Amino acid sequence: MTLEFEWDEKKAKENQKKHDVSFEEAKTVFNDPFSITIADSKHSIDENRFIDIGLSERLRLLIVVYTERNSKIRLISSRKATPNEEKIYAQHEQ
């Protein structure tokens, strides 16, 4: 199954500038078999949001916030993982 992605171009540019992570790189986190998915119910009441922690194709541990719309993954934001998030990922991977 091929995943389809979408995002707002303006938001993607802002994310790249603020966090030094492109959405093109962020979408590669979904290829990480060890990624962790967490429901993010406190940041949206209109739709289900999720947070993934996983390795990108550049081998950077990233946080990716997204929702699912019309059978597509809509990226909202992405950034490098904090040290605490790195620990969560490392413990999960074992």
Backbone torsions as a table, in degrees:
resi	resn	phi	psi	omega
1	MET	NA	128.9	179.0
2	THR	-94.3	128.8	177.5
3	LEU	-82.2	140.6	175.8
4	GLU	-109.7	138.7	-177.2
5	PHE	-121.5	154.0	172.1
6	GLU	-149.3	160.9	176.8
7	TRP	-166.3	164.4	176.2
8	ASP	-82.6	124.0	-176.2
9	GLU	-61.2	-39.1	178.4
10	LYS	-62.9	-44.7	178.6
11	LYS	-63.6	-38.2	179.1
12	ALA	-62.4	-42.4	178.9
13	LYS	-66.4	-41.9	178.1
14	GLU	-62.9	-41.3	179.8
15	ASN	-63.9	-43.2	179.0
16	GLN	-59.9	-44.5	-178.5
17	LYS	-67.8	-44.3	-175.2
18	LYS	-75.8	-40.6	-171.3
19	HIS	-115.4	-4.2	-177.2
20	ASP	57.9	38.2	176.6
21	VAL	-134.7	121.5	176.5
22	SER	-83.0	154.3	175.7
23	PHE	-69.0	-26.1	174.9
24	GLU	-62.0	-42.3	176.2
25	GLU	-70.5	-42.7	-176.8
26	ALA	-56.7	-38.9	-177.1
27	LYS	-66.9	-19.1	179.0
28	THR	-73.2	-13.8	176.0
29	VAL	-60.7	-28.8	-178.4
30	PHE	-70.4	-8.6	175.1
31	ASN	-89.3	-8.9	-178.3
32	ASP	-77.4	114.6	-178.9
33	PRO	-67.7	-14.3	-179.5
34	PHE	-102.4	7.6	-178.6
35	SER	-62.7	153.9	-179.7
36	ILE	-113.0	133.4	176.9
37	THR	-112.9	129.2	-179.4
38	ILE	-126.2	133.4	174.8
39	ALA	-69.0	137.9	-178.4
40	ASP	-116.9	66.4	-174.1
41	SER	-73.3	-18.3	-176.1
42	LYS	-81.9	-8.7	-178.6
43	HIS	-105.8	1.1	178.8
44	SER	-159.0	131.3	174.6
45	ILE	-104.3	-15.0	-177.2
46	ASP	-83.3	-28.4	-176.3
47	GLU	-150.7	161.5	177.2
48	ASN	-76.9	126.1	175.3
49	ARG	-113.1	151.8	-178.9
50	PHE	-134.4	155.2	174.4
51	ILE	-122.3	127.2	173.2
52	ASP	-109.9	138.2	171.2
53	ILE	-113.6	120.4	-178.7
54	GLY	-167.8	169.2	179.6
55	LEU	-84.1	135.2	175.4
56	SER	-86.2	174.4	177.1
57	GLU	-63.6	-19.7	176.7
58	ARG	-88.9	7.4	179.5
59	LEU	61.6	34.3	172.9
60	ARG	-104.7	136.0	178.0
61	LEU	-80.5	117.6	-173.7
62	LEU	-120.1	154.6	169.2
63	ILE	-104.1	127.6	179.4
64	VAL	-124.2	122.6	176.8
65	VAL	-102.7	131.8	-176.1
66	TYR	-154.4	169.7	171.3
67	THR	-135.1	168.7	177.0
68	GLU	-111.3	125.2	179.4
69	ARG	-135.2	127.2	176.3
70	ASN	50.3	46.9	178.6
71	SER	65.2	17.0	176.7
72	LYS	-120.9	153.4	174.3
73	ILE	-91.4	118.0	-179.9
74	ARG	-101.4	111.0	-179.8
75	LEU	-74.3	136.5	-178.9
76	ILE	-108.9	-45.0	177.6
77	SER	-161.7	164.2	176.1
78	SER	-156.4	146.0	179.8
79	ARG	-155.2	169.9	175.3
80	LYS	-71.4	145.7	179.7
81	ALA	-69.5	147.2	174.6
82	THR	-78.8	165.8	176.7
83	PRO	-55.9	-38.5	178.6
84	ASN	-65.4	-41.0	178.2
85	GLU	-67.5	-33.3	175.5
86	GLU	-62.1	-40.5	178.6
87	LYS	-64.1	-42.2	179.1
88	ILE	-60.0	-44.9	-179.9
89	TYR	-63.8	-45.6	-178.1
90	ALA	-63.1	-40.5	179.6
91	GLN	-68.2	-36.8	-179.7
92	HIS	-68.8	-34.6	-175.6
93	GLU	-69.6	-22.8	-175.3
94	GLN	-72.7	NA	NA
